[in-house]
Structures are given as structure tokens and as C-alpha cells.
Amino acid sequence: MQFLRGRLFTPKLAFDDLESLNVWLHLRCEELGARQHPEQRDRTIDAVFADEQAELRPLGRPFDGYVEKTVRVRSTCLVQYDSNRYSVPARFAGQRVSLRAYAGRIKVVANQDVIAEHKRRFTRNISYFEPWHYVPLLARKPGALRDGAPFVDWQLPASMRRIKDHYMKGKGGDREFVDLLLLAQDHGIEIVETACDLAVAQNTLRLPAIINLINQLVEPVIVPLAQSYDYPRLTMRPEANCKRYETLYMRQGVAV
């Protein structure tokens, strides 16, 4: 093992993430496996390993392995691990949360609930934002949507990006788009995205129209009654006679 570590990692290499390291490592292992076995000269290392693999014990049940530490969320809605910072929802600013560092991801937990999850980075001194974590703050500062750090490279779905570009052309458009984003807090991101897809398909980009589409999506589905349902039959034919209301009023007055 010490010999292979030297062969694979000397000189010392650097990768942007764990996936890139594993891709490179897989290629190197394939290269080494194709070489001649040191004892069985007429066979490759891969061929010998294939025979031995049947005798190996199967892997046990995977476990949830991570390093956990308690951290405080900064006023900028960021938590730090190693040299990098990761965002959490704005409502947790100033609170203490649990940060769980896995080999390839970062999870942030509060009250046993996972409130944020990021791909673990191996860069230095960089902040990684999830823009949806900062959307509630736009209610007070909608202008931050244009040049705020969490929103600069926001990769919105195509329909939402089109609606945003349409709103931003007009005065107060940033406020309208923020109002649309804030609806995700009540109805969920998926509902808002679906409504935006429908709005673009129908070429109806006005905010009231999109809100109407959201309301249609969240309304309960009314199942029609079966054709065989026995509706009650009226015994008295309804008549348009407003004098009946006066009769009821007079009876009420007598009762009082």
C-alpha cells in the first residue's frame, strides 16, 4: 500500500473536487491493472485480481460517516469549514447549527433537520451561495437582486430567467420579480417554477397572471361526481319573488 501511494500521489497533485480526483485515480488504476503481475508473469494484475475477488468478503452495510462540529451562522448567512464558506437559509443567521463534513458534501443541521447541503469544495477562501437562501432578504432590499453576490451567477430555469429579463427592463421590475420569488416561501419552489413554465408557454408574463396560475396549481382537485349520483329533487318550483324576503322579515319582527 505504501508503494502504491507513492506511485499514485508522487509528486503531490491538486484537484478542484473529489470527483476529479476519483476520475484521475480510476484511470491510473486501470493503467496499473493492465501491467504484468509481479509473480505470475504470464498474467496481468487485473486478471489475478478477478480470480481473487471471489474469495474476498463482501462489503458491509454502508455507514453515515462524517465529521461534525457546532458552528455559528454569520450575519451574512454563511458557515465556515476549512477555508471555505457555505450559505444557509437567512432565518438561521446568528444561530448555532451543526455542520457535518462528508468526503464529498457539506450538510448543515438545525433541530435534527437538514437546512442546507452543498458540494464540498477544496478551494481556499471562497464563499459558495445558494441564492434561494437569500430570497427572504430581498423583501427589504429588492435592488440586491441585480448585483448582490448570491445572485450574480444565479442559474435560474429558462422560463424564470426569461420572466426576470422581461421585468428588469421596466421601472420597478426588480420588485415584481422579488414578489414572485417570495411566493416560493408559501407554495414551494417547484410550484413557482411550474407556473413560470406555463406563463411562458401561454405568453402571459404579467405578475397577476402568474399568481393566478400558482393559485390554480395549489387549489384542491375537485373530483366530479359519478353520473349515477341521485341528486335531490325539488318539491317546490323556485320563483323570483322578492316579497318572500319581506315576509320573513315580518315574521322575525313578530318573534322578537
GROMACS elastic network, one bead per residue, 0.5 to 0.9 nm:
[ bonds ]
;  ai    aj funct       b0    kb
    1     4     6  0.51502   500
    1     5     6  0.61336   500
    1     6     6  0.86333   500
    2     5     6  0.51425   500
    2     6     6  0.63594   500
    2     7     6  0.87664   500
    3     6     6  0.52880   500
    3     7     6  0.63608   500
    3     8     6  0.88145   500
    4     8     6  0.60323   500
    4     9     6  0.83681   500
    5     8     6  0.52389   500
    5     9     6  0.57901   500
    5    10     6  0.77629   500
    6     9     6  0.54966   500
    6    10     6  0.53642   500
    6    11     6  0.82688   500
    7    10     6  0.60261   500
    7    11     6  0.87319   500
    8    11     6  0.82951   500
    8    12     6  0.88976   500
    8    25     6  0.77644   500
    8    28     6  0.73263   500
    8    29     6  0.86500   500
    9    12     6  0.53173   500
    9    13     6  0.64925   500
   10    13     6  0.74873   500
   14    17     6  0.89829   500
   14    21     6  0.82295   500
   15    18     6  0.73067   500
   15    19     6  0.87591   500
   15    20     6  0.62236   500
   15    21     6  0.59305   500
   15   122     6  0.77062   500
   15   123     6  0.88547   500
   16    19     6  0.84588   500
   16    20     6  0.68029   500
   16    21     6  0.80668   500
   16   121     6  0.70600   500
   16   122     6  0.59549   500
   16   123     6  0.65544   500
   17    20     6  0.55968   500
   17    21     6  0.66625   500
   17    22     6  0.89827   500
   17   104     6  0.78096   500
   17   119     6  0.87448   500
   17   120     6  0.74175   500
   17   121     6  0.58977   500
   17   122     6  0.59416   500
   17   123     6  0.82742   500
   18    21     6  0.50781   500
   18    22     6  0.62021   500
   18    23     6  0.86846   500
   18   103     6  0.76266   500
   18   104     6  0.61062   500
   18   120     6  0.82239   500
   18   121     6  0.82362   500
   18   122     6  0.82217   500
   19    22     6  0.51333   500
   19    23     6  0.62090   500
   19    24     6  0.87008   500
   19   104     6  0.80639   500
   20    23     6  0.51883   500
   20    24     6  0.63205   500
   20    25     6  0.85413   500
   21    24     6  0.52741   500
   21    25     6  0.60074   500
   21    26     6  0.85443   500
   22    26     6  0.59230   500
   22    27     6  0.85987   500
   23    26     6  0.51869   500
   23    27     6  0.64729   500
   23    28     6  0.88248   500
   24    27     6  0.52849   500
   24    28     6  0.63605   500
   24    29     6  0.87376   500
   25    28     6  0.50976   500
   25    29     6  0.61146   500
   25    30     6  0.86218   500
   26    29     6  0.51273   500
   26    30     6  0.62427   500
   26    31     6  0.86729   500
   27    30     6  0.51551   500
   27    31     6  0.62985   500
   27    32     6  0.87784   500
   28    31     6  0.50156   500
   28    32     6  0.62416   500
   28    33     6  0.85347   500
   29    32     6  0.50550   500
   29    33     6  0.59094   500
   29    34     6  0.85709   500
   30    33     6  0.50297   500
   30    34     6  0.62777   500
   30    46     6  0.83738   500
   31    34     6  0.54337   500
   31    35     6  0.69938   500
   32    35     6  0.54435   500
   32    36     6  0.87010   500
   32    45     6  0.76328   500
   32    46     6  0.85702   500
   33    36     6  0.80527   500
   33    37     6  0.85307   500
   33    44     6  0.66829   500
   33    47     6  0.83025   500
   33    49     6  0.87694   500
   34    37     6  0.87784   500
   34    44     6  0.56411   500
   34    45     6  0.62650   500
   34    46     6  0.62283   500
   34    47     6  0.85630   500
   35    38     6  0.89356   500
   35    43     6  0.85347   500
   35    44     6  0.54467   500
   35    45     6  0.61242   500
   35    46     6  0.81387   500
   36    39     6  0.85843   500
   36    40     6  0.77256   500
   36    41     6  0.59299   500
   36    42     6  0.72270   500
   36    43     6  0.60276   500
   36    45     6  0.60226   500
   37    40     6  0.53242   500
   37    41     6  0.55074   500
   37    42     6  0.76147   500
   37    43     6  0.59242   500
   37    46     6  0.84098   500
   37    47     6  0.87464   500
   37    48     6  0.76075   500
   38    41     6  0.62246   500
   38    44     6  0.88045   500
   38    45     6  0.81135   500
   39    42     6  0.88594   500
   39    43     6  0.89141   500
   40    43     6  0.57199   500
   40    44     6  0.78750   500
   40    45     6  0.86457   500
   40    48     6  0.82027   500
   41    44     6  0.75813   500
   43    46     6  0.82930   500
   43    47     6  0.63416   500
   43    48     6  0.69341   500
   44    47     6  0.52648   500
   44    48     6  0.65260   500
   44    49     6  0.86898   500
   45    48     6  0.52970   500
   45    49     6  0.61401   500
   45    50     6  0.86758   500
   46    49     6  0.50539   500
   46    50     6  0.61497   500
   46    51     6  0.88827   500
   47    50     6  0.51785   500
   47    51     6  0.67342   500
   47    52     6  0.89664   500
   48    51     6  0.53391   500
   48    52     6  0.64429   500
   48    53     6  0.86818   500
   49    53     6  0.58432   500
   50    53     6  0.51953   500
   50    54     6  0.73320   500
   51    54     6  0.62660   500
   51    55     6  0.79138   500
   52    55     6  0.54832   500
   52    56     6  0.67943   500
   53    56     6  0.52507   500
   53    57     6  0.85374   500
   54    57     6  0.82335   500
   56    59     6  0.89733   500
   57    60     6  0.86635   500
   59    62     6  0.81134   500
   60    63     6  0.89058   500
   62    65     6  0.86774   500
   64   102     6  0.86422   500
   65   101     6  0.87554   500
   65   102     6  0.66634   500
   65   103     6  0.84075   500
   66   100     6  0.58906   500
   66   101     6  0.53030   500
   66   103     6  0.73921   500
   67    99     6  0.81422   500
   67   100     6  0.55758   500
   67   101     6  0.51083   500
   67   102     6  0.66809   500
   68    98     6  0.67415   500
   68    99     6  0.55916   500
   68   101     6  0.63270   500
   68   102     6  0.89604   500
   69    97     6  0.85418   500
   69    98     6  0.58009   500
   69    99     6  0.53840   500
   69   100     6  0.66667   500
   69   101     6  0.84912   500
   70    96     6  0.66678   500
   70    97     6  0.57090   500
   70    99     6  0.60245   500
   70   100     6  0.88081   500
   71    79     6  0.68393   500
   71    80     6  0.77425   500
   71    81     6  0.89417   500
   71    95     6  0.85168   500
   71    96     6  0.55847   500
   71    97     6  0.56221   500
   71    98     6  0.62358   500
   71    99     6  0.66686   500
   72    78     6  0.86963   500
   72    79     6  0.67382   500
   72    80     6  0.87473   500
   72    93     6  0.82183   500
   72    94     6  0.63678   500
   72    95     6  0.57153   500
   72    97     6  0.62150   500
   72    98     6  0.86228   500
   73    76     6  0.78516   500
   73    77     6  0.58041   500
   73    78     6  0.56141   500
   73    79     6  0.51879   500
   73    80     6  0.84099   500
   73    87     6  0.87268   500
   73    88     6  0.78449   500
   73    92     6  0.67763   500
   73    93     6  0.51848   500
   73    94     6  0.50573   500
   73    95     6  0.55697   500
   73    96     6  0.61605   500
   73    97     6  0.71390   500
   74    77     6  0.52500   500
   74    78     6  0.53182   500
   74    79     6  0.64351   500
   74    80     6  0.89236   500
   74    92     6  0.89547   500
   74    93     6  0.58478   500
   74    94     6  0.56697   500
   74    95     6  0.81454   500
   75    78     6  0.73804   500
   75    90     6  0.86228   500
   75    93     6  0.53191   500
   75    94     6  0.59495   500
   76    79     6  0.88662   500
   76    87     6  0.81827   500
   76    90     6  0.81325   500
   76    93     6  0.71485   500
   77    86     6  0.82793   500
   77    87     6  0.55720   500
   77    88     6  0.55898   500
   77    89     6  0.67104   500
   77    90     6  0.55629   500
   77    91     6  0.82874   500
   77    92     6  0.71276   500
   77    93     6  0.51159   500
   77    94     6  0.79263   500
   77   133     6  0.81154   500
   77   134     6  0.80666   500
   78    85     6  0.58763   500
   78    86     6  0.52504   500
   78    88     6  0.60786   500
   78    89     6  0.89126   500
   78    93     6  0.79100   500
   78   127     6  0.79250   500
   78   128     6  0.86087   500
   78   129     6  0.83243   500
   79    84     6  0.84935   500
   79    85     6  0.54234   500
   79    86     6  0.53665   500
   79    87     6  0.63567   500
   79    88     6  0.74028   500
   79    97     6  0.89069   500
   79    99     6  0.81868   500
   79   108     6  0.86812   500
   80    83     6  0.70758   500
   80    84     6  0.57313   500
   80    86     6  0.63103   500
   80    87     6  0.89117   500
   80    99     6  0.88912   500
   80   127     6  0.87641   500
   81    84     6  0.57143   500
   81    85     6  0.63066   500
   81    86     6  0.79230   500
   81    99     6  0.81478   500
   81   101     6  0.80521   500
   81   106     6  0.86809   500
   82    85     6  0.82457   500
   82   122     6  0.85699   500
   82   124     6  0.81885   500
   82   125     6  0.87415   500
   83   122     6  0.80834   500
   83   123     6  0.72550   500
   83   125     6  0.50168   500
   83   126     6  0.74163   500
   84   121     6  0.73473   500
   84   122     6  0.79042   500
   84   123     6  0.69756   500
   84   124     6  0.58459   500
   84   126     6  0.50876   500
   84   127     6  0.59260   500
   84   128     6  0.77416   500
   85   125     6  0.73653   500
   85   126     6  0.62988   500
   85   128     6  0.61146   500
   85   129     6  0.84914   500
   86   106     6  0.83441   500
   86   116     6  0.87613   500
   86   117     6  0.87318   500
   86   118     6  0.71854   500
   86   126     6  0.87489   500
   86   127     6  0.59397   500
   86   129     6  0.62290   500
   86   130     6  0.82646   500
   87    90     6  0.85071   500
   87   116     6  0.74959   500
   87   117     6  0.88745   500
   87   118     6  0.84719   500
   87   127     6  0.77811   500
   87   128     6  0.64152   500
   87   129     6  0.51317   500
   87   130     6  0.61784   500
   87   131     6  0.86272   500
   87   133     6  0.70501   500
   87   134     6  0.87490   500
   88    91     6  0.84235   500
   88    92     6  0.70451   500
   88    93     6  0.80079   500
   88   108     6  0.75584   500
   88   115     6  0.67964   500
   88   116     6  0.55322   500
   88   117     6  0.83899   500
   88   129     6  0.82295   500
   88   130     6  0.76313   500
   88   133     6  0.59152   500
   88   134     6  0.84626   500
   89    92     6  0.59665   500
   89    93     6  0.76660   500
   89   115     6  0.70608   500
   89   116     6  0.73034   500
   89   130     6  0.85523   500
   89   132     6  0.76491   500
   89   134     6  0.65863   500
   89   135     6  0.88588   500
   89   136     6  0.87696   500
   90    93     6  0.55935   500
   90   133     6  0.57100   500
   90   134     6  0.57364   500
   90   135     6  0.81791   500
   90   136     6  0.70485   500
   90   137     6  0.72447   500
   91    94     6  0.87056   500
   91    95     6  0.88190   500
   91   133     6  0.86194   500
   91   136     6  0.83727   500
   92    95     6  0.54851   500
   92    96     6  0.81197   500
   92    97     6  0.83472   500
   92   110     6  0.87070   500
   93    96     6  0.86213   500
   96   110     6  0.80376   500
   97   108     6  0.68065   500
   97   109     6  0.59900   500
   97   110     6  0.52697   500
   97   111     6  0.82261   500
   98   107     6  0.83085   500
   98   108     6  0.57374   500
   98   109     6  0.50373   500
   98   110     6  0.63459   500
   98   111     6  0.89042   500
   98   112     6  0.89860   500
   99   106     6  0.71615   500
   99   107     6  0.59180   500
   99   109     6  0.63431   500
  100   105     6  0.84923   500
  100   106     6  0.58726   500
  100   107     6  0.50741   500
  100   108     6  0.61887   500
  100   109     6  0.76703   500
  101   104     6  0.79668   500
  101   105     6  0.63729   500
  101   107     6  0.65452   500
  101   108     6  0.87612   500
  101   120     6  0.77516   500
  102   105     6  0.51576   500
  102   106     6  0.60270   500
  102   107     6  0.78741   500
  102   120     6  0.77019   500
  103   106     6  0.84135   500
  103   120     6  0.74673   500
  104   118     6  0.89506   500
  104   119     6  0.62190   500
  104   120     6  0.51112   500
  104   121     6  0.78899   500
  105   117     6  0.71330   500
  105   118     6  0.56847   500
  105   121     6  0.79234   500
  106   116     6  0.81687   500
  106   117     6  0.56052   500
  106   118     6  0.51076   500
  106   119     6  0.60972   500
  106   120     6  0.54029   500
  106   121     6  0.87929   500
  107   114     6  0.67109   500
  107   115     6  0.78055   500
  107   116     6  0.58838   500
  107   118     6  0.65736   500
  107   119     6  0.88510   500
  108   113     6  0.84152   500
  108   114     6  0.57706   500
  108   115     6  0.57985   500
  108   116     6  0.51369   500
  108   117     6  0.62945   500
  108   118     6  0.87467   500
  109   112     6  0.59458   500
  109   113     6  0.53495   500
  109   115     6  0.56355   500
  109   116     6  0.72365   500
  110   113     6  0.53265   500
  110   114     6  0.65041   500
  110   115     6  0.65826   500
  111   114     6  0.84112   500
  114   117     6  0.73885   500
  116   130     6  0.87420   500
  116   133     6  0.87108   500
  118   121     6  0.86175   500
  118   128     6  0.82270   500
  118   129     6  0.89402   500
  118   130     6  0.84622   500
  121   124     6  0.84812   500
  121   126     6  0.89929   500
  121   128     6  0.88804   500
  123   126     6  0.68850   500
  128   150     6  0.82036   500
  129   132     6  0.87234   500
  129   133     6  0.79088   500
  129   134     6  0.87453   500
  129   149     6  0.82171   500
  129   150     6  0.54089   500
  129   151     6  0.84173   500
  130   133     6  0.56786   500
  130   134     6  0.76273   500
  130   150     6  0.68373   500
  130   151     6  0.86630   500
  130   154     6  0.84598   500
  131   134     6  0.54858   500
  131   135     6  0.66648   500
  131   149     6  0.89945   500
  131   150     6  0.51830   500
  131   151     6  0.58218   500
  131   154     6  0.67103   500
  132   135     6  0.52018   500
  132   136     6  0.81819   500
  132   150     6  0.87658   500
  132   181     6  0.86527   500
  132   189     6  0.89340   500
  133   136     6  0.75032   500
  133   137     6  0.87806   500
  133   150     6  0.88206   500
  134   137     6  0.55464   500
  134   138     6  0.70859   500
  134   150     6  0.73104   500
  134   151     6  0.87233   500
  135   138     6  0.53196   500
  135   139     6  0.75611   500
  135   145     6  0.87687   500
  135   178     6  0.76543   500
  135   181     6  0.69210   500
  135   182     6  0.67776   500
  135   185     6  0.89328   500
  136   139     6  0.58294   500
  136   140     6  0.81932   500
  136   178     6  0.89505   500
  136   181     6  0.86750   500
  136   182     6  0.66463   500
  136   185     6  0.81676   500
  137   140     6  0.58735   500
  137   141     6  0.65561   500
  137   142     6  0.80528   500
  137   144     6  0.89016   500
  138   143     6  0.75671   500
  138   144     6  0.67135   500
  138   145     6  0.70774   500
  138   175     6  0.85745   500
  138   178     6  0.65038   500
  138   179     6  0.89176   500
  138   182     6  0.84538   500
  139   142     6  0.59852   500
  139   175     6  0.81886   500
  139   178     6  0.69249   500
  139   179     6  0.76553   500
  139   182     6  0.77173   500
  140   143     6  0.89538   500
  141   144     6  0.58167   500
  141   145     6  0.80977   500
  141   175     6  0.89392   500
  142   145     6  0.57894   500
  142   146     6  0.82501   500
  142   174     6  0.60931   500
  142   175     6  0.56245   500
  142   177     6  0.87583   500
  142   178     6  0.63800   500
  143   146     6  0.58734   500
  143   147     6  0.75489   500
  143   148     6  0.80529   500
  143   174     6  0.65999   500
  143   175     6  0.78095   500
  144   147     6  0.55101   500
  144   149     6  0.82521   500
  144   150     6  0.89796   500
  144   151     6  0.78882   500
  144   174     6  0.89409   500
  145   148     6  0.57956   500
  145   149     6  0.88684   500
  145   150     6  0.85405   500
  145   151     6  0.60267   500
  145   152     6  0.79850   500
  145   174     6  0.69020   500
  145   178     6  0.78730   500
  146   151     6  0.72336   500
  146   152     6  0.72285   500
  146   168     6  0.88181   500
  146   174     6  0.77476   500
  147   150     6  0.85448   500
  147   151     6  0.68623   500
  147   152     6  0.59407   500
  148   151     6  0.55111   500
  148   152     6  0.62434   500
  149   152     6  0.54765   500
  149   153     6  0.82092   500
  150   153     6  0.74580   500
  150   154     6  0.72847   500
  151   155     6  0.87560   500
  155   158     6  0.86884   500
  155   161     6  0.81595   500
  156   159     6  0.80571   500
  156   160     6  0.60984   500
  156   161     6  0.55468   500
  157   160     6  0.54180   500
  157   161     6  0.60660   500
  157   162     6  0.86577   500
  157   193     6  0.75183   500
  157   197     6  0.89049   500
  158   161     6  0.51051   500
  158   162     6  0.62167   500
  158   163     6  0.87490   500
  158   197     6  0.83568   500
  159   162     6  0.51828   500
  159   163     6  0.63493   500
  159   164     6  0.86637   500
  159   193     6  0.76835   500
  159   194     6  0.89841   500
  159   196     6  0.57374   500
  159   197     6  0.53621   500
  159   198     6  0.86334   500
  159   199     6  0.81640   500
  159   200     6  0.61408   500
  159   201     6  0.87817   500
  160   163     6  0.50600   500
  160   164     6  0.60570   500
  160   165     6  0.85866   500
  160   192     6  0.89322   500
  160   193     6  0.68947   500
  160   196     6  0.59010   500
  160   197     6  0.75761   500
  160   200     6  0.86400   500
  161   164     6  0.50315   500
  161   165     6  0.61661   500
  161   166     6  0.85639   500
  162   165     6  0.51896   500
  162   166     6  0.61941   500
  162   167     6  0.87203   500
  162   200     6  0.80312   500
  163   166     6  0.50229   500
  163   167     6  0.62050   500
  163   168     6  0.85945   500
  163   177     6  0.78954   500
  163   196     6  0.76576   500
  163   199     6  0.88554   500
  163   200     6  0.78111   500
  163   205     6  0.63571   500
  163   206     6  0.87656   500
  164   167     6  0.51663   500
  164   168     6  0.60386   500
  164   169     6  0.87760   500
  164   173     6  0.80762   500
  164   174     6  0.79214   500
  164   176     6  0.89929   500
  164   177     6  0.62046   500
  165   168     6  0.52042   500
  165   169     6  0.65817   500
  165   173     6  0.89935   500
  166   169     6  0.56976   500
  166   170     6  0.76418   500
  166   173     6  0.80482   500
  166   205     6  0.79644   500
  167   170     6  0.57991   500
  167   171     6  0.82229   500
  167   172     6  0.79551   500
  167   174     6  0.66202   500
  167   175     6  0.88084   500
  167   176     6  0.70243   500
  167   177     6  0.66318   500
  167   205     6  0.86714   500
  167   206     6  0.87521   500
  168   171     6  0.73706   500
  168   172     6  0.76382   500
  168   174     6  0.57462   500
  168   176     6  0.88847   500
  168   177     6  0.81295   500
  169   172     6  0.89374   500
  169   173     6  0.68251   500
  170   173     6  0.53036   500
  170   174     6  0.85223   500
  171   174     6  0.79707   500
  172   175     6  0.54354   500
  172   176     6  0.67128   500
  173   176     6  0.50788   500
  173   177     6  0.62826   500
  173   178     6  0.85603   500
  174   177     6  0.52160   500
  174   178     6  0.61077   500
  174   179     6  0.86332   500
  175   178     6  0.50367   500
  175   179     6  0.61912   500
  175   180     6  0.86999   500
  176   179     6  0.51072   500
  176   180     6  0.64279   500
  176   181     6  0.88250   500
  176   207     6  0.69515   500
  177   181     6  0.62801   500
  177   182     6  0.86551   500
  177   207     6  0.80631   500
  178   182     6  0.60824   500
  178   183     6  0.87485   500
  179   182     6  0.51295   500
  179   183     6  0.66281   500
  179   207     6  0.85410   500
  180   183     6  0.54294   500
  180   184     6  0.75152   500
  180   192     6  0.77988   500
  180   207     6  0.72259   500
  180   210     6  0.82634   500
  180   211     6  0.78340   500
  181   184     6  0.56279   500
  181   185     6  0.79002   500
  181   189     6  0.83366   500
  181   192     6  0.77016   500
  182   185     6  0.56339   500
  182   186     6  0.76437   500
  183   186     6  0.54600   500
  183   187     6  0.61848   500
  183   188     6  0.75377   500
  183   189     6  0.82839   500
  183   192     6  0.71321   500
  183   211     6  0.85352   500
  183   214     6  0.88455   500
  184   187     6  0.51221   500
  184   190     6  0.79487   500
  184   191     6  0.73964   500
  184   192     6  0.59708   500
  184   193     6  0.88133   500
  185   188     6  0.58163   500
  185   189     6  0.75361   500
  186   189     6  0.89781   500
  187   190     6  0.81376   500
  187   191     6  0.61967   500
  187   192     6  0.72399   500
  187   214     6  0.81266   500
  187   218     6  0.75761   500
  188   191     6  0.55848   500
  188   192     6  0.66882   500
  188   193     6  0.89048   500
  189   192     6  0.52880   500
  189   193     6  0.61692   500
  189   194     6  0.86167   500
  190   193     6  0.51556   500
  190   194     6  0.61124   500
  190   195     6  0.86120   500
  191   194     6  0.51410   500
  191   195     6  0.61824   500
  191   196     6  0.86662   500
  191   214     6  0.66863   500
  191   217     6  0.70983   500
  191   218     6  0.78680   500
  192   195     6  0.50909   500
  192   196     6  0.62151   500
  192   197     6  0.86848   500
  192   210     6  0.86033   500
  192   211     6  0.88367   500
  192   213     6  0.89884   500
  192   214     6  0.65638   500
  193   196     6  0.50820   500
  193   197     6  0.62672   500
  193   198     6  0.87608   500
  194   197     6  0.50493   500
  194   198     6  0.63454   500
  194   199     6  0.86371   500
  194   213     6  0.89456   500
  194   214     6  0.82233   500
  194   217     6  0.85748   500
  195   198     6  0.50952   500
  195   199     6  0.60947   500
  195   200     6  0.86877   500
  195   210     6  0.62543   500
  195   211     6  0.80215   500
  195   212     6  0.88446   500
  195   213     6  0.56164   500
  195   214     6  0.55696   500
  195   217     6  0.76531   500
  196   200     6  0.61832   500
  196   201     6  0.85195   500
  196   205     6  0.81396   500
  196   210     6  0.67303   500
  196   213     6  0.84347   500
  196   214     6  0.87496   500
  197   200     6  0.53478   500
  197   201     6  0.62158   500
  197   202     6  0.86786   500
  198   201     6  0.50213   500
  198   202     6  0.60988   500
  198   203     6  0.83523   500
  198   204     6  0.83810   500
  198   210     6  0.83663   500
  198   213     6  0.76630   500
  199   202     6  0.51290   500
  199   203     6  0.58005   500
  199   205     6  0.58285   500
  199   206     6  0.85300   500
  199   209     6  0.76539   500
  199   210     6  0.61646   500
  199   213     6  0.76336   500
  200   204     6  0.62006   500
  200   205     6  0.65840   500
  201   204     6  0.78271   500
  202   205     6  0.84419   500
  204   207     6  0.86530   500
  204   209     6  0.65377   500
  204   210     6  0.74358   500
  205   208     6  0.86823   500
  205   209     6  0.69793   500
  205   210     6  0.67910   500
  206   209     6  0.54391   500
  206   210     6  0.64850   500
  206   211     6  0.88585   500
  207   210     6  0.51155   500
  207   211     6  0.61547   500
  207   212     6  0.85871   500
  208   211     6  0.50395   500
  208   212     6  0.61683   500
  208   213     6  0.87248   500
  209   212     6  0.50441   500
  209   213     6  0.63936   500
  209   214     6  0.88012   500
  210   214     6  0.62911   500
  210   215     6  0.86830   500
  211   214     6  0.50034   500
  211   215     6  0.62387   500
  211   216     6  0.86534   500
  212   215     6  0.50694   500
  212   216     6  0.62708   500
  212   217     6  0.87380   500
  213   216     6  0.50442   500
  213   217     6  0.63043   500
  213   218     6  0.88417   500
  214   217     6  0.50800   500
  214   218     6  0.63583   500
  214   219     6  0.86376   500
  215   218     6  0.52642   500
  215   219     6  0.60175   500
  216   219     6  0.53066   500
  216   220     6  0.85859   500
  217   220     6  0.82506   500
  218   221     6  0.87605   500
  219   222     6  0.89062   500
  224   227     6  0.87972   500
  225   228     6  0.82396   500
  225   229     6  0.66575   500
  226   229     6  0.55252   500
  227   230     6  0.85462   500
  230   233     6  0.88666   500
  234   237     6  0.67515   500
  234   238     6  0.85481   500
  236   239     6  0.89620   500
  238   241     6  0.88722   500
  241   244     6  0.60814   500
  241   245     6  0.82927   500
  242   245     6  0.56839   500
  242   246     6  0.72996   500
  243   246     6  0.51685   500
  243   247     6  0.63950   500
  243   248     6  0.88437   500
  244   248     6  0.63298   500
  244   249     6  0.86572   500
  245   248     6  0.51354   500
  245   249     6  0.61879   500
  245   250     6  0.86519   500
  246   250     6  0.61394   500
  246   251     6  0.86318   500
  247   250     6  0.51720   500
  247   251     6  0.62898   500
  247   252     6  0.86689   500
  248   251     6  0.51277   500
  248   252     6  0.62132   500
  248   253     6  0.86773   500
  249   252     6  0.50859   500
  249   253     6  0.62443   500
  249   254     6  0.87495   500
  250   253     6  0.50517   500
  250   254     6  0.63258   500
  250   255     6  0.86940   500
  251   254     6  0.51293   500
  251   255     6  0.62276   500
  251   256     6  0.87448   500
  252   255     6  0.50569   500
  252   256     6  0.63164   500
  253   256     6  0.52107   500
